[in-house]
């Protein structure tokens, strides 16, 4: 039986400000790590687009946004690595982030400023585009400090394993949430830099050649295995993140609260 190993959560330096590895190099690294493909899910939010020149058209802004994906895709074509397009979408008024699969470049150009929507409006949008598009929404790391799970009725699934070694994603809570609400489960490395390489993903028991193959396989919720890494390498960045989160927690606990009105 043929299998296909894919990482569903990967960032590039060209587009994600927190990314440290160029798309071309990302593709090379994953090929050497034994993966058959990756999904480039660069951060799509107001913060990225407001940094672009105001004179650029929306189509030009998306072309700029796609530089990391296109670099990885071009290299993937050379070395035999499938590279698919996704996004990690963050809406303006929420800290939550969502991994979106089943989109293409035309979708991003035809539907500008998705970050101005909210999850409910985005769900209605993607549902209205079926069957032309089959777009899936998975909440990324819903129990990472500062995040909370979204309305499960608006999700297709949950990233129950986030392999980024610099963050505490509380994966066991994400797994329990997905299981409780009968949501599809995925795993991703949340790759930004070399220590994040190949720390997550899925192994499909079928060949994934086209974006439609990927969304169909994910929607089925079966016939794939989650890739997890139980060991976490030491990371100064992870330590710093944990300390910052603890300081925030202490400050919140010391914030005076008003007594309820009698």
N, C-alpha and C positions, 0 to 999 in steps of 0.2 A: 504494500500500500504506500503510495506516495504521500509525503508530508510537506508542509510549508511552514517555516519558522519566520514569524513577522514580529517586529516591535511596533506597537501601536501609539507610542508617545515619544516623539523625537523632535528636538529643537535644533536650529542652525544659528550660527553667529551672524549671518547676513541680515536676519530678520528679528530674531528674539534678542532683546538687549541683554538678557542674562545668559545667552548662548556663548560658548567659547570656541566652538569648532565649526569651520566652514562646511557647507553642504557637501562639497566634493569629498572632503576628508571623512565626513560622517559616513558616506556611502562606502568608502574604502574600508573603514574600520568595521562596519557591520558585515561586509563581505568576508573579511578575514576572521570575524567572530563566528562564522558559520550560519549566518542568517540568510534567508532567501529574499527578504524584503523588509521595508520600513514604511511607516506613515509619517510624513513630516507634518507636525502639528504645531507650527510656530504660533506665538502669542498674538491673538487678534483682539485688540482693545483700543480704547480711545487714546491711551498713552502713546501707542506706536504711531497712530496716524496724525496726531496733533504735532508731532515732531517733523513731519514732512512739509515742504514748502507749500504755502497757501495757493500758489499759482498752478499747482499740479491739478489735473483733472482726476476724477475718481479712478478712471481706467489706468492712468499713469501711476497713481498711488498703489493700486493693486499689482501692477507690474513690478513696482519696487518691493512690495511685500512678498512677492513670489520669487525673489532672487535666490533665497536659500533653497527652496524646493526645487527650482529649475536647475540649480547647480548640482544638487544631489541626484536629480533625475537624469541629467546628462551623463554624469559619471556612472550611474547605475546601468544605463544603456550600454556603456562600454564594457563593464565588468560582469554583467549578468545578475544584477540585483534589482528587484522590483521596487520602485519608489512611488508611493501613492500620496495623494494630497488630502490633508485634513487641516483643521485649525483647532487651537485651544481658545475658545471664545469666552470673553469676560464682558458682562453687561455693566453699564455705567454705575448703577446703584447697588451693586452686590459684589462681595468678594469672591463668590463662587466662580469656578471655571468649568467649562464643558468641552469635552473632546467631540468633535463633529466629523463624521465620516460620510462619504457618498457625495461630496461636493466636487465641483471642478472649477476651472478658472472662469468660465462663463458665469457660473452662479455668483461668484464673488464680485464680478464686475456688474452684473445685472441687479444685484441687491446691495446697495451701498450702506455703509455705516450700521452694520448689524448690531454693534455694541449699544446703539440707542434704543434697542428693543429690550424686552425682558424675556424670561424663559417662556412664559405663557404665549406671548406674541410670536416668538421665534418658533415655538411648537406649531402654532397655527400656520405660520408661513411654510414650513417644510412639509406639513401635511397637505397643504393646498397644492403643492408642486408634484405630488404623486399622480400618475406613475412615471412622469418624466424624470423625476429624481426620487431615489430612495435614500433619504438622509436619516442617519441615526445619531442620537444624542446620548452621550455617556458622561455622567458627572465625574470629573477628575478629583482624586484625593479628597472626598467630601468630609473627612474627619481630621484633616490637617489643622493645626491650631489656627484659629481665625476663620475657619470654614464651617459650614453646617450643611447637612443634606437638604437637597431640594425636594419639592413635591414629587414623589415617585410616579404619580400619574402622568407627569410631563416628560419622563425619562424613558429611554429604551434600555438603559443599563447603567452600571457603575464600574469605575476603575477600582476593583477590590484589592488590587496589589499595585502599589506604586513603588518602584524599585530605587528611586533616587536616594542615595546614601546620606545626603546632606540634610534631609528633612525627616521629621517624624510624622508619617501619614496615617498612623493608627489603622493600619490595613485590616486588622481583625474586626474593627468596628464597621468598616466599609463592607466587609464580607457579610457580617451579620445583618446589616441594613438591606443589602441586595437580596439575601436569602429570605428575609422576612417579607419583602414586597415582591418576590418572584421576578426580580430584574436580571437581565443578562449581566454576566460578569466578564471583565477583561483585566489584563495585566499590561503594564507598560514600564519602561525604564525611566521615563521622564528625563531623557538624555539631554545634558547641556555641555558636559565636558568629559574628558577621558575616564575618570573614575566611575562615571554613570553607565558606561558601555555594557550592553547586553545583560542588564540586571532585571529585565522583564520582557513581556511579550506573550505571544500565544503560538502554539504549534497546531496548525490545522491538519486534519487527516484528508486533505484534498489539495489540489494545486490551485493557487490563487494567482490568476494571470491579469485580471481586469478589476477595476474598482467595483463593478457589479458583483464579481465573485466574492470580494471582501465583505460587502454589506450583506449579501445573501448568507454568507457563512456566519457572520456575527448575529444576524437576525435569528438564525436557526437556534442559536444558543447551545448547540450540541456539536459534536465532532471536532472539538478542539480542546487542547490542554493548556492551562496557564503556566507560564514560566515564572518561577520565583527564586529569589536568592535569600536564603535564611541568614547568612552572615552579612554583617555591615562593617565595611572597613572604617578605620579611624579617620575622622575628618574634622579639621579645625573649623570649617564652614558649618558643619552640622552642630558642633559644640557651641559656636557663636549664635546660631539660630535658636538653639534650645535655651541659651541664657537670655536672649532678647525676649523670647516668648514668656519666660518665667518672670522677667521684669515687668512686662506688660500685665501679666496676671496679678502680680503684687500691687501694681498701681491701680488696677481696676478694683481690687478688694479694698483699697484705702480711700477710694472716691466716696465722699459723703453722699448719702441718699436721703431724699426727703421722706418724711413719714407720710403715709397715706392719709388723705383727708378723711376726717371722721364725719 
